[in-house]
Amino acid sequence: MGASVLNYPVTSNHVHLIIRDAKGRDAIPETMQLVAGRMGQEYNQRKGRKGAFWEDRYHATAVGEDFHLSQCMVYVGLNMVRAGAVTHPLEWPFCGYNEIQNPRQRYSLIDYETLIDLFGIQSMDEFKKAYRGWVEEALEKESQGERQPRWTENIAVGSEAFVRDVKEKLGAKGMWREIIGANGSYELRGLVTSYEANSGLGNEDLRQGNTFYWDISV
């Protein structure tokens, strides 16, 4: 469908995805619609139940293709460490960290070729080593266990030019969104109520009308 998965953790009640929209238009919302629909149908059939499977719509954050992407890769990779389920991502079998360190010959979820191309690395072996180093460095920091809302609640994270470009392409929907940041790292703020299932505003900024502008999402 034009979407490439770069990293992920699957938990008992949610999933995080870093996805590149290779097609440039609608690939991410179409992919999420397909995945959510298929998972809901399969679960309901297996359990003999009816009704909604997902509590709320997905939230997407655009991430710039620079050092912000490597930071986001590490943050997503440490998801289950922050949750207290494991002390190292290698201990959680349902995640991209394991798949990157042990690339699959068949049924891979991660697009290895796109991954190494985005980071300008020559081979998967080189990227495995680099990613492992980033994660180990983060694990040594006391702050690695802290949740960072910038990756899950903002509309965009990246350079000032990248964030302003996203805001401009959102048109009227981005007009009143605040840009904050300094020293090369900026954020386009989303709605405070972005995770309230009953608000009706959960992903108003993230529907098909604007998500196709974004290259990387988490």
Order of alpha helices (4+ residues) and beta strands (2+ residues): beta-beta-alpha-beta-alpha-alpha-alpha-alpha-alpha-alpha-beta-alpha-beta-beta-alpha-beta
